Amino acid sequence: MHRFIWNRINIQKHSFISWLMVHDKLQTLDNMKWSYIPNHCCLCMMAEENRAHLFFVCKWSRELLRLSSDWLRLTSIPARHAHWIRWVLHAFGRKRRFKVVGALLTAVIYEIWKERNNRIFRNCAQTPNNVFSVMKKKLTHRFAYCYPDFRLAH
């Protein structure tokens, strides 16, 4: 898990938020017992907000993950974070691709959390397509910086 979240290709703020998510330390509404905010997912408005729903079940989050996995031509990303590490290790080993997929998944986690906070605290919302476009640009630059010879599908 450590190598998955904390590797040189990951953007540090993505790694930090991902580490908090994995350890269930993000202040999701179910973790904030004193919260004055109604406990519903602000991304899909279809369920209570908790870690499992927000990152793995929510329709908005699943769409962002689908767009991201299509970009790297990944198939069948597991629906639970506990299975992500085994899936990435099994599929990609310790190669460069492992780090790229890890960077993608930590970026997805970060962007979901950022979108959730923007909706709650700034009252502004974006579609998964818009968020993915910005995320893709950031990651493309990061991948090019870390691996100048590495090419991704556009």
Buried (B, 14 or more C-beta within 10 A) or exposed (E): EEEBBBBEBBBEEBBBBBBBBBEEEBEBBBEEEEEEEEBBBBBBEEBEBBBBBBBBBBEBBBBBBBBBBEBBEBEEBEEEBEEBBEBBBEBBEEEBBBBBBBBBBBBBBBBBBBBBEBBEEEEEEBEBEEBBEEBBEBBBEBBEEBBEEEEBEE
